[in-house]
């Protein structure tokens, strides 16, 4: 059973503790050069959902940052692959690191 794909604003997604500083600048530059602001055909981001409904990125921090930076407000596809027991409200968002 697979989770359905949702469309969300990438700027509202939470960053994982391992990437709390945001996207890798080199990878971000390479993606911007290759894809620009395009989100069509972009693979879905994998996220976990906390009890409050907040979504934390597991895979796709650089893609989310590129979309939030170059196409603000444009929704991107995400797939919820798991749930957390504790809130992630204290984690920074993509918007916080732009």
C-alpha positions as CSV (number, residue, x, y, z in Angstrom):
1,X,0.0,0.0,0.0
2,X,1.6,3.3,-1.1
3,X,0.8,6.7,0.3
4,X,-1.0,9.1,-2.0
5,X,1.0,12.1,-3.3
6,X,0.1,15.5,-1.8
7,X,0.8,18.9,-3.2
8,X,2.3,21.3,-0.6
9,X,4.2,24.6,-0.5
10,X,7.9,23.6,-0.1
11,X,8.7,26.7,2.0
12,X,6.5,25.3,4.8
13,X,8.3,21.9,5.0
14,X,10.5,21.2,8.1
15,X,14.2,20.4,7.7
16,X,15.6,17.3,9.2
17,X,18.2,17.6,12.0
18,X,21.0,16.5,9.7
19,X,20.2,19.3,7.3
20,X,19.1,22.0,9.7
21,X,21.3,24.5,8.0
22,X,19.4,24.1,4.7
23,X,20.4,22.8,1.3
24,X,24.0,22.1,0.3
25,X,25.0,25.3,-1.6
26,X,26.9,23.4,-4.4
27,X,24.0,21.0,-5.0
28,X,21.5,23.8,-5.0
29,X,23.6,25.8,-7.6
30,X,23.9,22.7,-9.8
31,X,20.1,22.1,-9.7
32,X,19.3,25.7,-10.4
33,X,21.6,25.7,-13.4
34,X,20.1,22.4,-14.7
35,X,16.4,22.8,-13.9
36,X,15.8,26.5,-13.1
37,X,12.4,27.1,-11.5
38,X,10.8,24.1,-13.2
39,X,8.9,21.8,-11.0
40,X,7.1,19.8,-13.8
41,X,8.3,16.2,-13.7
42,X,10.1,16.7,-10.4
43,X,10.2,13.5,-8.3
44,X,8.1,13.7,-5.1
45,X,9.8,14.7,-1.9
46,X,9.7,12.0,0.9
47,X,8.4,13.3,4.2
48,X,7.4,12.2,7.7
49,X,4.3,13.7,9.3
50,X,4.2,14.7,13.0
51,X,1.1,14.6,15.3
52,X,0.4,18.2,14.5
53,X,0.3,17.6,10.8
54,X,3.7,19.2,10.1
55,X,5.8,17.6,7.4
56,X,9.6,17.0,7.7
57,X,11.7,16.3,4.7
58,X,13.5,13.0,4.6
59,X,14.6,13.1,1.0
60,X,14.6,16.2,-1.2
61,X,15.9,19.2,0.8
62,X,17.7,20.7,-2.2
63,X,14.7,20.2,-4.5
64,X,12.4,21.8,-2.0
65,X,14.8,24.7,-1.5
66,X,15.1,25.3,-5.2
67,X,11.4,25.3,-5.7
68,X,10.8,27.6,-2.7
69,X,13.5,30.0,-3.8
70,X,12.7,30.3,-7.5
71,X,9.0,29.6,-7.6
72,X,7.5,30.8,-4.3
73,X,4.1,29.5,-3.5
74,X,4.2,26.8,-6.2
75,X,3.2,23.5,-4.7
76,X,5.5,20.4,-5.1
77,X,4.6,16.7,-4.8
78,X,5.3,15.0,-1.5
79,X,4.7,11.4,-0.3
80,X,4.3,10.8,3.5
81,X,6.3,7.7,4.2
82,X,5.9,7.6,8.0
83,X,4.8,9.3,11.1
84,X,6.6,10.8,14.1
85,X,5.4,10.4,17.7
86,X,6.7,13.9,18.7
87,X,6.1,17.3,17.3
88,X,8.6,18.8,14.9
89,X,7.4,22.4,15.6
90,X,10.9,23.4,16.8
91,X,12.6,22.4,13.6
92,X,13.5,25.1,11.0
93,X,11.5,25.4,7.8
94,X,12.8,25.7,4.3
95,X,11.6,29.3,4.4
96,X,13.8,30.0,7.5
97,X,16.9,29.0,5.5
98,X,16.3,30.9,2.3
